[in-house]
Amino acid sequence: MISNILNPKLKKDDRVLVLEPIDGKPRSVTGLVDIRLFSGENNLHLIRSSNNMWKASYDSGTLPRDLKQSWSSFREAVKFLEGYYAKRNVRIARVND
């Protein structure tokens, strides 16, 4: 849940969201999930730009179209990403600053 991963002490403009599958396996019915996101080979970042908007980014590969947007707050971005990944049987385990 969002309250478990948001930490008011997070200060960096580039934060890594650590993802893990729920019940051991992600769903691919509603969209493919890069399994490298679970092993650490690829990471999902939320990056604050100079205009204070948050954008998602991968270390490598192309973001799904639904994630190619901006959010006005970190909390808003995480809330959207939680919903997006929940439909794919994936949860945000923690945020690394």
N, C-alpha and C positions, 0 to 999 in steps of 0.2 A: 504494500500500500504506500501511497505517496508520503504519509507522515513518517514511515519507517526509513525512508531513504533521503529525505531532505534534512540537511544539517545546516543550521544558521552559520556555522563556522567556515563553510565552503567559501573561498574567496577568489579562486583562479577563474580566468575567463575561458579556460579550456578544461572541461570536466568529462571524464570517461564514465559511461554507464555500463556496468557489468551486468550482462544478461545471463539468464539460465532457463532451461526448459522446465515447464511445469509437468510433473508426472513423467519426467525422463525423456520426453520426445516432443519436439515442436510440430505443429500442424503445417502442412503446406497447401491445404485446400484453398485458403483465402489469400495466398501469396507466399512465395518462397522466402525462407529465412536462411541467411548465410550461416551454416553451422560453425564456421570459424569464429563467430561471435561468442561462442560458448567456451572455446579452447584458449582464447586470448591471442590467436593468430591475427584476428581482425578486431577492431574496437569501434564502438559507437561513441562519438564525441558530441557534446553540446558546447558550442563555441559562441561566446558573446562578441559581436562585431563592434566596430567603432561607433555605430549609431545605437548601441545598447539593445540590439535585437539578438535573439538566440537562434542559431541554426544547427541542424544536425549534420554530421559528417562521418564517414567511415575512413579508417586508415587506408584501405584499398577497396576498389570496387565502386559501383554506382549505387547511390541511394535509391530506394523505391520512390516512385512519383509522389506518394502520399507524404513522404518525409521531406520533400523539397519545398519547405516553407519556412517562415520565420515566426517567432513567438516573442511577445513583449516582456515576458518574465521567465525565469528558470522554472518556477513552479508550474506555470502554464504549459511549458514545453514537456516537462516530465509527466504531467497529467495526460497530455495528448499521447505521448509515447507509451505510457502504461496501457491505455485503451487499445492502441494500435497493436502492441505486442500481445496483449491478453487474448485477442482474437486469433492469434497464432500459437497459443499455448506456451507463451514465453513471459517471464516476469523480469522486472529490473531488480536485481539482488542488492545492489549498492551503487553508490556514486563515489568515484575516486577523484579527489581534488588535485 
